[in-house]
Amino acid sequence: MLVQARAHGDTGESLDGPRALVARAQPLSRYEPRGTTRAWRAAGQRLGLGQTPVAVTAEE
């Protein structure tokens, strides 16, 4: 819906309008990766992502 509203010009030219609309309409949550680097690498391999860099700081 926000993409359509932006394309129609209802939210302004920048992304600030849609972002402000979402911030007013819905409480935002931040999600951070958890687990070990090994677990994230294994998940990446299962998804066929190969050797993807992982920015998890937990111990392996």
Secondary structure per residue as TSV (DSSP state, phi and psi in degrees):
chain	resnum	aa	ss	phi	psi
A	1	M	-	360.0	-41.4
A	2	L	H	-65.6	-35.8
A	3	V	H	-64.4	-42.1
A	4	Q	H	-66.2	-41.9
A	5	A	H	-63.3	-40.5
A	6	R	H	-66.6	-43.1
A	7	A	H	-62.5	-32.3
A	8	H	H	-79.8	-11.7
A	9	G	T	89.3	12.6
A	10	D	S	-80.9	-12.1
A	11	T	S	-118.9	9.7
A	12	G	-	93.0	177.7
A	13	E	S	-85.5	-25.9
A	14	S	S	-98.6	176.6
A	15	L	T	-79.6	-7.4
A	16	D	H	-62.6	-37.5
A	17	G	H	-62.6	-54.2
A	18	P	H	-61.3	-37.4
A	19	R	H	-64.3	-42.7
A	20	A	H	-64.6	-39.4
A	21	L	H	-61.9	-44.7
A	22	V	H	-64.7	-42.3
A	23	A	H	-62.2	-35.2
A	24	R	H	-76.4	-31.4
A	25	A	H	-90.4	-24.7
A	26	Q	S	-144.4	131.2
A	27	P	-	-64.7	134.8
A	28	L	-	-91.1	144.4
A	29	S	-	-122.4	144.8
A	30	R	-	-108.8	130.9
A	31	Y	-	-113.1	130.1
A	32	E	-	-118.1	143.7
A	33	P	-	-64.3	144.5
A	34	R	-	-128.4	161.4
A	35	G	S	108.0	-175.3
A	36	T	-	-90.5	158.8
A	37	T	H	-59.2	-39.3
A	38	R	H	-59.7	-43.8
A	39	A	H	-63.5	-40.9
A	40	W	H	-68.5	-38.8
A	41	R	H	-65.4	-41.1
A	42	A	H	-62.9	-42.0
A	43	A	H	-63.1	-40.6
A	44	G	H	-62.6	-39.6
A	45	Q	H	-67.5	-38.8
A	46	R	H	-62.5	-31.6
A	47	L	T	-86.3	-1.0
A	48	G	T	79.4	24.2
A	49	L	-	-89.2	-7.9
A	50	G	-	68.3	-140.4
A	51	Q	S	-88.6	82.3
A	52	T	-	-92.6	143.1
A	53	P	-	-67.7	141.2
A	54	V	-	-121.9	130.2
A	55	A	-	-104.6	35.8
A	56	V	-	-91.1	133.5
A	57	T	-	-99.5	-0.4
A	58	A	S	-67.3	156.7
A	59	E	-	-66.7	148.5
A	60	E	-	-79.8	360.0
